[in-house]
Amino acid sequence: MPEIVVIAHNIRSSHNIGAIFRTCEGLGVEKLILSGYSPYPGKPNDKRLPHLVERANRGINKTALGAQNYLKWERPGNVLSAITKLKIKGYTIAALEQSEKSIELSEYKPAGRIALILGNEIEGMDKEILDISDIIIEIAMKGKKESFNVSIAAAMCLYKLTSIK
């Protein structure tokens, strides 16, 4: 199984973040990076107002069911710097996004370390992130809707990536 880091950037919903925590923990992801305005669990010396920490914790825990207590996670100041550091460490940067440049997940054959980037549920991935990515992958849609929920898409993609021997 490849070493995998997940970056959840500008994810609006604390429930989606909780589900991503639970999936990452269950599938053996190395670390979850929460960037942009993605909600994140309370941490020591948290500078947010207490009611904001409590609201984020409550929403995340509703779907994470404690997985956030077992999975390593971090909150970088700048997502592009975090991605660059992963590149330097030898991670392939894989953005999960629909794009003219994307390849289907079923065709993706990863090698080595992977940093999987998830973007905003409505607006998608920032152009700067797509530009710095090594590859863009997408999940083929068969129905009438144009996209999957971000936590569901993350689960499908991570299951495939962690099933590779």
C-alpha positions in Angstrom: 0.0 0.0 0.0 1.4 3.4 -0.9 2.0 6.1 1.8 -0.9 8.5 1.5 -1.4 12.0 2.9 -4.8 13.7 2.3 -5.2 17.5 2.0 -8.7 18.8 2.6 -8.7 22.4 1.3 -11.6 24.8 1.8 -14.2 22.1 2.7 -17.2 23.9 4.1 -18.9 21.1 6.1 -17.7 19.8 9.4 -19.7 16.7 8.7 -17.7 16.1 5.5 -14.5 16.7 7.4 -15.6 14.2 10.1 -16.4 11.6 7.4 -13.0 12.2 5.8 -11.3 11.7 9.2 -13.1 8.4 9.7 -12.3 7.2 6.2 -8.6 8.2 6.4 -8.2 6.5 9.8 -10.0 3.4 8.7 -7.9 3.0 5.5 -4.6 3.7 7.1 -3.8 7.2 5.7 -0.7 8.6 7.2 -2.0 12.1 7.9 -4.8 14.5 7.1 -4.0 18.2 6.4 -6.8 20.6 6.9 -6.3 23.9 5.1 -8.1 27.0 4.1 -11.4 27.4 5.8 -11.9 23.7 6.4 -13.2 23.1 10.0 -10.7 21.4 12.3 -10.9 19.9 15.8 -9.9 21.8 18.8 -6.2 21.7 19.7 -4.1 22.9 22.6 -3.7 26.7 22.8 -6.5 27.0 20.1 -6.8 30.7 19.3 -10.5 30.4 18.1 -13.3 31.5 20.3 -14.5 28.6 22.6 -17.9 28.4 21.0 -16.4 28.1 17.5 -14.1 25.3 18.8 -17.1 23.6 20.4 -19.2 23.9 17.2 -16.4 22.5 15.0 -15.7 19.6 17.5 -19.4 18.7 17.6 -19.9 18.7 13.8 -16.7 16.7 13.1 -17.3 14.2 15.9 -20.9 13.5 14.6 -19.4 11.6 11.6 -15.8 11.0 12.7 -17.0 9.1 15.8 -13.6 9.7 17.5 -11.4 9.0 14.5 -9.9 12.5 14.8 -8.3 11.3 18.1 -6.3 8.6 16.3 -5.4 10.0 12.9 -2.5 12.5 12.7 -3.6 15.8 11.4 -2.2 19.3 11.0 -3.3 22.8 10.0 -0.7 24.6 7.9 -0.7 28.3 7.4 -0.4 28.1 3.7 -1.7 25.2 1.5 0.8 25.8 -1.4 3.7 25.7 1.0 2.4 22.5 2.5 2.1 20.9 -1.0 5.6 22.1 -1.9 7.0 20.4 1.2 5.3 17.2 0.3 6.7 17.4 -3.2 10.2 17.8 -1.8 9.6 14.7 0.3 8.8 12.8 -2.8 5.0 12.7 -2.8 3.1 12.7 -6.1 0.5 15.5 -5.8 -2.8 14.1 -7.0 -5.8 16.5 -7.2 -9.2 14.9 -7.2 -11.1 17.1 -9.5 -13.0 17.1 -12.8 -10.9 18.7 -15.5 -10.0 18.5 -19.2 -6.6 17.4 -18.0 -7.8 14.7 -15.6 -7.6 10.9 -16.0 -10.1 8.5 -14.6 -9.4 7.0 -11.2 -9.8 3.5 -12.7 -6.8 4.3 -15.0 -4.5 5.8 -12.3 -1.6 3.6 -11.4 0.2 5.4 -8.5 3.7 4.6 -7.5 5.3 5.6 -4.2 4.0 8.3 -1.9 0.7 10.1 -2.8 -0.8 13.4 -1.5 -4.4 13.4 -2.4 -6.0 16.9 -2.5 -9.7 17.4 -2.0 -11.3 20.7 -2.8 -14.4 22.8 -2.1 -17.7 21.0 -2.5 -19.2 23.7 -4.7 -16.4 25.7 -6.3 -13.9 22.9 -6.8 -10.2 23.2 -6.7 -8.2 26.4 -6.7 -6.4 26.9 -10.0 -3.1 27.4 -8.1 -3.5 24.0 -6.6 -4.3 22.4 -9.9 -1.2 24.0 -11.4 1.1 22.7 -8.7 -0.4 19.2 -8.9 1.4 16.4 -10.7 -1.8 14.7 -11.8 -5.5 15.3 -11.7 -7.8 12.4 -11.3 -11.5 12.1 -11.4 -14.2 9.6 -10.7 -16.4 8.7 -13.7 -20.0 9.7 -13.3 -22.8 7.5 -14.7 -25.9 9.4 -13.5 -27.3 12.8 -14.2 -25.5 14.6 -11.3 -22.1 16.2 -12.1 -20.2 15.2 -8.9 -20.1 13.1 -5.8 -20.1 14.5 -2.3 -16.5 15.3 -1.3 -16.4 12.8 1.5 -17.9 10.0 -0.7 -15.4 10.8 -3.5 -12.6 10.8 -1.0 -13.7 7.3 0.3 -14.0 5.9 -3.2 -10.6 7.2 -4.2 -8.8 6.2 -1.0 -10.3 2.7 -1.1 -8.8 2.3 -4.6 -5.4 3.7 -3.6 -5.1 1.6 -0.5 -6.1 -1.6 -2.3 -3.0 -1.3 -4.5 -0.4 -3.8 -3.6 
